[in-house]
Amino acid sequence: MTLFANRTAPPRLVRSATLLTAVLLLAGCTSGGERDAGSATTGPAAAPAPAKPLEVTLRTTARGPERGFNARQAAKKAAPGIERFLDRYLTVAFVDAGGEHGWNGLLGLFDKPVRAAARKELDAVSLGAAAPKVTAVTPGRASARATVLHEGSRPVAATVRLAFDGTADTAGGSGKVHLRSVLQLLRTRSGWRIAAFDSRTGPPS
């Protein structure tokens, strides 16, 4: 059973000509195989293992004015905010599958000019239409590399290469969820927001 259909979304570029086109790749989730019935046991059943928490491993570099710019210090300062943003994105888009408030939390992570496009293309940026079939998503690897552009001492934009692997459970079985993306972020008054995306979902090619 394939949860995600193949889909390609057109690129969305907004506000800054310095931003590159982002590419978001989400691989399909398929059901698992049959269970082994095994043998009965007389002892008490073992307690289920606690769900693995989502942890994003982030490597950050910075670029800015040549004179007097401390790239290492700037990267270290920008990293926590970007890490929190990526954690939030993966949580609402995949781990919580929209959550109790639907997809509003996810759409709020996009810059205003591209929110309408993101709403139309939920299948390309999240579990989307497959979310009602998913009962739980267990995170696996979540890693990212970010290059942060500064104006003076302020971070203003970032290019983030993000990789995420997890396991999605459904009533019919479980399968893998994959995310490979390049996101273009803008620093706004409300924090980091996704300013451009070019996404497709489906099995890896």
BATI-319730 format. One record per atom (N, C-alpha, C): x, y, z; residue number from 1. Coordinates in Angstrom, 2 decimals, padded with zeros to 5 digits. Atoms other than C-alpha are relative to their C-alpha. Layout:
% BATI-319730
c1;c2;c3;i
X;Y;Z;NUM
...
This chain:
% BATI-319730
c1;c2;c3;i
000.85;-001.19;000.00;1
000.00;000.00;000.00;1
000.88;001.24;000.00;1
-000.79;-001.22;000.09;2
001.55;003.27;-001.11;2
-000.81;001.18;000.50;2
000.72;-001.12;-000.57;3
000.55;006.30;000.92;3
000.13;001.26;-000.83;3
-000.25;-001.23;000.72;4
002.06;008.97;-001.29;4
-000.03;-000.25;-001.50;4
000.00;000.07;001.46;5
001.34;009.51;-004.97;5
001.12;000.88;-000.54;5
-001.01;-000.84;000.63;6
003.98;010.86;-007.33;6
-000.58;001.37;-000.31;6
000.48;-001.34;000.26;7
003.69;014.59;-007.61;7
001.17;000.95;-000.10;7
-001.02;-001.03;000.14;8
005.80;017.48;-008.79;8
-000.66;001.35;000.07;8
000.56;-001.34;-000.16;9
005.12;021.04;-007.70;9
000.91;001.00;-000.67;9
-000.84;-001.02;000.63;10
006.31;024.14;-009.58;10
000.76;000.79;001.04;10
-000.77;-000.78;-000.97;11
008.99;026.29;-007.92;11
-000.73;001.26;000.40;11
000.57;-001.24;-000.51;12
007.87;029.20;-005.76;12
001.13;000.87;000.51;12
-001.08;-000.90;-000.41;13
010.30;032.15;-005.45;13
-000.61;001.31;000.44;13
000.61;-001.21;-000.52;14
009.49;035.21;-003.35;14
001.02;000.90;000.63;14
-000.59;-001.07;-000.78;15
010.88;038.46;-002.00;15
001.48;000.27;-000.24;15
-001.43;-000.26;000.10;16
014.61;038.00;-002.58;16
000.59;-000.70;-001.19;16
-000.63;000.59;001.17;17
016.45;037.46;-005.82;17
001.24;-000.78;000.36;17
-001.21;000.72;-000.42;18
019.39;036.12;-003.83;18
-000.29;-001.43;000.41;18
000.35;001.35;-000.44;19
017.47;033.01;-002.82;19
-000.01;-000.95;-001.18;19
000.03;001.02;001.03;20
017.96;029.84;-004.85;20
-001.30;-000.78;000.07;20
001.18;000.85;000.00;21
015.15;027.49;-005.87;21
000.20;-001.16;000.94;21
-000.11;001.11;-000.94;22
014.48;024.94;-003.14;22
-000.56;-001.27;-000.63;22
000.47;001.29;000.49;23
014.03;021.24;-003.87;23
-000.32;-000.88;001.19;23
000.45;000.83;-001.12;24
012.01;019.06;-001.48;24
-000.36;-001.37;-000.52;24
000.26;001.36;000.45;25
012.02;015.30;-001.90;25
-000.53;-000.84;001.16;25
000.59;000.86;-001.03;26
009.69;013.09;000.12;26
-000.28;-001.35;-000.64;26
000.20;001.31;000.58;27
009.83;009.37;-000.61;27
-001.26;-000.63;000.56;27
001.27;000.62;-000.36;28
006.81;007.10;-000.38;28
000.09;-000.87;001.23;28
000.12;000.86;-001.19;29
005.62;005.10;002.59;29
-000.83;-001.19;-000.40;29
000.71;001.21;000.40;30
004.57;001.48;001.99;30
-000.18;-000.89;001.20;30
000.30;000.87;-001.13;31
003.12;-001.18;004.24;31
001.06;-001.06;000.17;31
-001.00;001.01;-000.30;32
005.30;-003.74;005.93;32
-000.49;-001.40;-000.34;32
000.35;001.37;000.30;33
005.30;-007.52;005.56;33
-000.79;-000.64;001.11;33
000.80;000.72;-000.97;34
003.53;-010.22;007.54;34
000.78;-000.18;001.29;34
-000.63;000.27;-001.29;35
004.18;-010.75;011.20;35
000.22;-001.50;000.18;35
-000.23;001.37;-000.37;36
005.64;-013.98;012.53;36
-000.81;-000.28;001.25;36
000.88;000.28;-001.13;37
003.09;-015.55;014.83;37
000.80;-000.33;001.25;37
-000.84;000.30;-001.15;38
005.86;-016.89;017.09;38
-000.63;-001.00;000.94;38
000.52;000.93;-001.00;39
005.28;-018.99;020.19;39
-000.50;000.76;001.19;39
000.59;-000.63;-001.17;40
003.24;-018.20;023.26;40
001.00;000.01;001.13;40
-000.87;-000.09;-001.17;41
005.00;-017.09;026.43;41
-000.83;-000.01;001.26;41
000.72;000.04;-001.26;42
004.02;-017.63;030.03;42
000.31;001.18;000.89;42
-000.38;-001.14;-000.82;43
005.77;-014.61;031.46;43
-000.78;001.24;-000.38;43
000.70;-001.24;000.31;44
004.42;-011.05;031.55;44
000.54;000.64;-001.27;44
-000.41;-000.65;001.24;45
004.49;-009.10;028.32;45
000.94;001.16;000.31;45
-000.95;-001.09;-000.20;46
007.38;-006.69;028.00;46
-000.66;001.33;-000.32;46
000.56;-001.33;000.24;47
006.52;-003.00;028.18;47
000.51;000.53;-001.33;47
-000.44;-000.54;001.28;48
006.61;-001.24;024.81;48
001.11;001.03;000.20;48
-001.10;-000.96;-000.08;49
009.76;000.75;024.17;49
-000.53;001.41;-000.21;49
000.48;-001.37;000.18;50
009.27;004.50;024.49;50
000.32;000.50;-001.40;50
-000.20;-000.54;001.34;51
008.92;006.41;021.25;51
001.29;000.79;-000.06;51
-001.26;-000.72;000.17;52
012.19;007.76;019.93;52
-000.30;001.47;-000.27;52
000.26;-001.42;000.22;53
012.25;011.56;020.17;53
000.65;000.49;-001.29;53
-000.58;-000.64;001.17;54
012.92;013.75;017.17;54
001.20;000.83;000.43;54
-001.21;-000.77;-000.28;55
016.47;015.11;017.26;55
000.65;000.37;-001.33;55
-000.61;-000.48;001.23;56
017.89;017.25;014.46;56
001.47;000.30;000.25;56
-001.43;-000.27;-000.07;57
021.66;017.15;014.05;57
000.34;001.03;-001.07;57
-000.19;-001.13;000.91;58
022.66;020.47;012.50;58
001.46;000.43;-000.04;58
-001.31;-000.61;000.23;59
025.93;021.70;011.01;59
-000.22;001.32;-000.70;59
000.28;-001.34;000.50;60
026.01;025.43;010.36;60
001.27;000.73;-000.39;60
-001.05;-000.92;000.41;61
028.29;027.75;008.43;61
-000.64;001.35;-000.28;61
000.54;-001.35;000.20;62
027.92;031.50;007.90;62
000.83;000.75;-001.03;62
-000.65;-000.88;000.95;63
028.73;034.03;005.22;63
-000.45;001.43;000.27;63
000.35;-001.39;-000.25;64
028.86;037.79;005.60;64
001.08;000.92;-000.54;64
-001.01;-000.97;000.44;65
030.97;040.92;005.09;65
001.40;-000.54;000.25;65
-001.35;000.55;-000.11;66
034.63;040.11;004.53;66
000.76;000.60;001.18;66
-000.77;-000.64;-001.05;67
036.02;042.65;006.99;67
-000.68;-000.15;001.36;67
000.48;000.05;-001.37;68
035.61;041.93;010.67;68
-001.12;-000.99;000.24;68
001.09;000.96;-000.17;69
033.14;039.09;010.14;69
000.55;-001.31;000.55;69
-000.42;001.25;-000.63;70
033.61;036.14;012.48;70
-001.01;-001.09;-000.38;70
000.94;000.99;000.53;71
031.99;033.31;010.51;71
-000.32;-001.08;001.03;71
000.23;001.06;-000.98;72
032.44;030.72;013.26;72
-000.95;000.46;001.10;72
000.86;-000.51;-001.06;73
030.85;032.88;015.92;73
-001.42;000.24;-000.52;73
001.31;-000.26;000.58;74
028.01;033.92;013.59;74
-000.78;-001.29;-000.22;74
000.66;001.29;000.22;75
027.26;030.30;012.68;75
-000.49;-000.60;001.31;75
000.38;000.54;-001.31;76
027.23;029.26;016.34;76
-001.21;000.72;000.56;76
001.11;-000.79;-000.52;77
024.84;032.08;017.19;77
-001.30;-000.29;-000.74;77
001.21;000.22;000.80;78
022.42;031.30;014.34;78
-000.55;-001.41;000.13;78
000.38;001.41;000.02;79
022.34;027.53;014.82;79
-001.22;-000.34;000.86;79
001.14;000.42;-000.81;80
019.86;027.22;017.75;80
-001.35;000.36;-000.59;80
001.27;-000.42;000.57;81
017.11;029.19;016.01;81
-000.38;-000.83;-001.21;81
000.28;000.82;001.17;82
017.42;027.22;012.77;82
-000.33;-001.43;000.42;82
000.28;001.35;-000.49;83
017.51;023.93;014.67;83
-001.42;-000.10;000.54;83
001.37;000.01;-000.52;84
014.30;024.83;016.50;84
-001.02;000.06;-001.14;84
000.91;-000.10;001.13;85
012.67;025.78;013.20;85
-000.13;-001.34;-000.72;85
000.05;001.29;000.69;86
013.60;022.49;011.53;86
-000.70;-001.05;000.83;86
000.69;000.92;-000.91;87
012.43;020.54;014.57;87
-001.51;000.21;-000.09;87
001.43;-000.31;000.09;88
009.09;022.32;014.38;88
-000.57;-000.44;-001.33;88
000.47;000.38;001.32;89
008.78;021.75;010.65;89
-000.22;-001.52;-000.10;89
000.13;001.45;000.09;90
009.43;018.00;010.85;90
-001.08;-000.53;000.93;90
001.02;000.44;-000.95;91
007.15;017.67;013.87;91
-001.40;000.17;-000.57;91
001.37;-000.24;000.47;92
004.06;019.29;012.35;92
-000.27;-000.63;-001.36;92
000.20;000.53;001.35;93
004.62;017.99;008.80;93
-000.03;-001.52;-000.03;93
-000.12;001.45;000.06;94
005.43;014.36;009.65;94
-000.29;-000.69;001.31;94
000.15;000.73;-001.25;95
005.67;013.31;013.29;95
-001.41;000.14;000.56;95
001.36;-000.22;-000.50;96
002.35;014.88;014.36;96
-001.04;-000.08;-001.11;96
000.90;000.11;001.16;97
000.85;014.62;010.84;97
-001.09;001.06;000.04;97
000.96;-001.09;-000.02;98
-000.81;018.01;011.15;98
-000.48;000.36;001.39;98
000.42;-000.29;-001.36;99
-001.81;017.67;014.80;99
-001.49;000.30;000.10;99
001.42;-000.22;-000.25;100
-005.15;018.54;016.35;100
-000.52;001.28;-000.64;100
000.43;-001.25;000.63;101
-005.22;021.95;014.67;101
000.13;-000.07;-001.52;101
-000.12;000.13;001.44;102
-004.89;020.55;011.16;102
001.35;000.48;-000.48;102
-001.27;-000.41;000.61;103
-002.26;022.03;008.88;103
000.33;001.47;000.22;103
-000.27;-001.43;-000.22;104
-002.42;025.62;010.17;104
001.38;000.23;000.60;104
-001.33;-000.15;-000.59;105
000.72;025.09;012.23;105
001.09;-000.13;-001.03;105
-000.98;000.15;001.07;106
002.60;023.92;009.17;106
000.00;001.21;-000.91;106
000.09;-001.14;000.92;107
001.35;026.72;006.92;107
000.58;001.26;000.62;107
-000.58;-001.15;-000.67;108
002.46;029.25;009.52;108
001.51;000.05;-000.09;108
-001.45;000.03;000.14;109
006.05;028.17;008.89;109
000.45;000.49;-001.38;109
-000.31;-000.54;001.31;110
005.85;029.48;005.32;110
-000.18;001.52;000.01;110
000.16;-001.44;000.13;111
006.34;033.14;004.45;111
-001.36;000.28;-000.65;111
001.38;-000.28;000.42;112
002.99;034.81;003.74;112
-000.23;-000.10;-001.51;112
000.26;000.08;001.44;113
003.41;035.14;-000.06;113
-000.09;-001.41;-000.57;113
000.04;001.36;000.54;114
003.79;031.37;-000.45;114
-000.93;-000.93;000.78;114
000.89;000.87;-000.79;115
001.24;030.10;002.09;115
-001.13;-000.58;-000.84;115
001.09;000.51;000.85;116
-001.53;029.79;-000.50;116
000.50;-001.15;-000.86;116
-000.58;001.07;000.81;117
000.75;027.71;-002.71;117
000.26;-001.23;000.84;117
-000.27;001.13;-000.89;118
001.77;025.54;000.24;118
-001.28;-000.73;000.36;118
001.29;000.63;-000.32;119
-001.89;024.94;001.12;119
-000.47;-000.88;-001.15;119
000.42;000.78;001.16;120
-002.60;023.74;-002.42;120
000.88;-001.23;-000.21;120
-000.98;001.05;000.26;121
000.47;021.51;-002.36;121
000.42;-000.73;001.27;121
-000.32;000.67;-001.26;122
000.25;019.90;001.08;122
000.60;-001.38;-000.22;122
-000.55;001.32;000.28;123
000.94;016.50;-000.46;123
001.48;000.06;-000.36;123
-001.39;-000.15;000.41;124
004.27;017.87;-001.67;124
000.91;000.49;001.11;124
-000.84;-000.55;-001.07;125
005.46;019.41;001.62;125
-000.23;-000.68;001.35;125
000.31;000.67;-001.26;126
004.06;017.04;004.26;126
-000.63;-001.36;-000.29;126
000.75;001.23;000.22;127
002.16;013.79;004.79;127
-001.27;000.27;-000.79;127
001.15;-000.41;000.80;128
-000.79;015.68;003.30;128
-001.18;-000.93;000.09;128
001.20;000.84;000.05;129
-003.67;013.46;002.19;129
000.22;-001.36;000.65;129
-000.27;001.30;-000.63;130
-001.93;010.39;003.62;130
-000.12;000.06;001.52;130
-000.03;-000.15;-001.46;131
-002.04;011.79;007.17;131
-001.12;-000.76;000.71;131
001.05;000.73;-000.72;132
-005.48;010.31;008.10;132
000.24;-001.50;000.11;132
-000.30;001.43;-000.04;133
-004.12;006.83;007.35;133
001.10;-000.33;001.00;133
-001.18;000.22;-000.85;134
-001.08;007.28;009.60;134
-000.38;000.13;001.47;134
000.30;-000.04;-001.42;135
-001.46;006.41;013.26;135
001.16;000.51;000.83;135
-001.19;-000.49;-000.72;136
002.11;007.25;014.30;136
001.18;000.04;-000.96;136
-001.26;-000.07;000.74;137
005.45;008.32;012.85;137
001.13;-000.01;001.01;137
-001.15;000.09;-000.87;138
008.62;007.25;014.62;138
001.21;000.59;-000.72;138
-001.15;-000.62;000.68;139
011.57;009.52;013.75;139
001.22;-000.91;000.02;139
-001.30;000.65;000.05;140
014.86;008.04;012.66;140
001.06;001.07;-000.10;140
-001.03;-001.02;000.20;141
017.70;010.12;011.25;141
-000.63;001.32;-000.37;141
000.37;-001.36;000.38;142
017.21;013.89;011.06;142
001.27;000.83;000.06;142
-001.25;-000.75;000.04;143
020.24;015.84;009.92;143
-000.13;001.13;-001.01;143
000.10;-001.16;000.88;144
020.78;019.20;008.24;144
001.33;000.72;-000.05;144
-001.13;-000.91;000.17;145
023.46;021.49;006.89;145
-000.55;001.35;-000.44;145
000.54;-001.34;000.28;146
022.74;025.22;006.88;146
001.13;000.97;-000.29;146
-000.89;-001.12;000.29;147
024.58;028.11;005.26;147
-000.80;001.28;000.21;147
000.77;-001.17;-000.41;148
023.43;031.38;006.82;148
000.64;001.27;-000.57;148
-000.47;-001.26;000.57;149
023.75;034.70;005.00;149
-000.28;001.13;000.98;149
000.12;-001.11;-000.93;150
024.38;037.75;007.18;150
000.12;001.34;-000.73;150
-000.21;-001.41;000.36;151
023.98;041.47;006.60;151
000.47;000.69;001.27;151
-000.56;-000.47;-001.25;152
026.27;043.02;009.14;152
000.07;-001.15;000.98;152
000.00;001.07;-001.00;153
025.74;040.97;012.28;153
-001.33;-000.76;000.01;153
001.34;000.61;-000.02;154
022.16;039.95;011.41;154
-000.11;-001.12;-001.02;154
000.32;001.04;000.98;155
021.21;036.61;009.80;155
-001.26;000.41;-000.76;155
001.15;-000.43;000.80;156
018.82;037.37;006.93;156
-000.57;-001.11;-000.87;156
000.48;001.09;000.83;157
018.55;034.17;004.90;157
000.86;-001.23;000.25;157
-000.75;001.23;-000.18;158
019.67;030.55;004.92;158
-000.40;-001.03;-001.05;158
000.24;001.17;000.84;159
020.01;027.60;002.58;159
000.22;-001.23;000.86;159
-000.06;001.15;-000.89;160
019.29;024.37;004.43;160
-000.21;-001.28;-000.80;160
000.13;001.33;000.59;161
019.88;020.84;003.17;161
-000.39;-000.96;001.12;161
000.62;000.76;-001.09;162
017.69;018.56;005.25;162
-000.26;-001.44;-000.42;162
000.28;001.42;000.24;163
017.48;014.76;005.46;163
-000.74;-000.57;001.21;163
000.80;000.58;-001.07;164
014.88;012.88;007.47;164
-000.46;-001.39;-000.41;164
000.51;001.36;000.20;165
014.02;009.17;007.77;165
-000.83;-000.38;001.21;165
000.85;000.44;-001.09;166
011.21;007.72;009.82;166
-000.83;-001.20;-000.42;166
000.89;001.13;000.26;167
008.70;004.89;010.07;167
-001.42;000.41;000.30;167
001.41;-000.36;-000.16;168
004.98;005.49;009.55;168
-000.82;-001.27;000.21;168
000.89;001.12;-000.29;169
002.42;003.12;011.06;169
-001.40;000.30;-000.51;169
001.39;-000.11;000.43;170
-000.99;002.54;009.49;170
-000.74;-001.26;000.43;170
000.78;001.19;-000.36;171
-003.82;000.07;010.07;171
000.42;-001.20;-000.83;171
-000.40;001.09;000.87;172
-002.46;-001.99;007.19;172
001.45;-000.41;000.10;172
-001.41;000.31;-000.12;173
001.16;-002.05;008.25;173
000.82;001.23;000.24;173
-000.88;-001.14;-000.20;174
004.15;000.21;008.47;174
000.98;000.09;-001.16;174
-000.96;-000.21;001.08;175
006.65;001.68;006.04;175
000.85;001.21;000.28;175
-000.97;-001.06;-000.19;176
009.39;004.20;005.61;176
-000.49;001.34;-000.55;176
000.22;-001.38;000.45;177
009.04;007.96;005.33;177
001.37;000.62;-000.20;177
-001.28;-000.63;000.31;178
011.92;009.76;003.65;178
-000.21;001.46;-000.38;178
000.01;-001.40;000.41;179
012.59;013.47;003.29;179
001.41;000.41;-000.38;179
-001.26;-000.60;000.45;180
015.40;015.01;001.28;180
-000.36;001.36;-000.58;180
000.45;-001.32;000.43;181
015.11;018.75;000.82;181
001.11;001.03;000.04;181
-000.80;-001.22;-000.08;182
016.84;022.02;000.14;182
-001.01;001.13;000.19;182
000.95;-001.05;-000.34;183
014.91;024.83;001.82;183
000.69;001.35;-000.01;183
-000.48;-001.38;-000.05;184
015.40;028.55;001.31;184
-000.81;000.73;001.08;184
000.65;-000.65;-001.13;185
014.63;030.41;004.54;185
000.29;001.49;000.01;185
-000.17;-001.42;-000.25;186
014.11;034.09;005.28;186
-000.19;000.27;001.49;186
000.15;-000.43;-001.38;187
014.54;035.71;008.66;187
-001.01;001.15;000.02;187
001.05;-001.01;-000.07;188
011.32;037.65;009.37;188
-000.17;000.47;001.44;188
000.28;-000.46;-001.36;189
009.95;039.51;012.38;189
-000.52;-001.12;000.88;189
000.55;001.14;-000.74;190
008.27;036.25;013.38;190
000.97;-001.16;000.09;190
-000.98;001.07;-000.03;191
011.45;034.22;013.02;191
000.24;-000.55;-001.40;191
-000.29;000.60;001.29;192
012.59;031.89;010.23;192
-001.29;-000.48;-000.67;192
001.14;000.46;000.79;193
010.10;031.17;007.46;193
000.50;-000.56;-001.33;193
-000.33;000.57;001.30;194
010.21;029.07;004.28;194
-000.45;000.97;-001.08;194
000.31;-001.01;001.01;195
010.39;031.54;001.38;195
-000.12;-000.58;-001.40;195
000.07;000.60;001.33;196
010.72;029.16;-001.57;196
000.06;-001.51;000.13;196
-000.05;001.45;-000.01;197
010.11;025.50;-002.31;197
-000.33;-000.55;-001.38;197
000.26;000.75;001.23;198
010.12;023.07;-005.21;198
-000.02;-001.45;000.41;198
000.14;001.27;-000.71;199
008.77;019.76;-003.97;199
-000.65;-001.09;-000.83;199
000.72;001.13;000.56;200
007.76;016.30;-005.07;200
000.04;-001.15;001.01;200
000.10;001.14;-000.90;201
006.65;013.23;-003.17;201
-000.13;-001.28;-000.81;201
000.09;001.28;000.68;202
006.78;009.57;-004.07;202
001.23;-000.83;000.23;202
-001.16;000.89;-000.19;203
009.23;006.67;-004.21;203
001.26;000.64;-000.53;203
-001.25;-000.55;000.50;204
012.90;007.55;-004.67;204
000.23;-000.44;-001.44;204
-000.28;000.36;001.38;205
013.95;007.64;-008.31;205
001.41;-000.58;-000.12;205
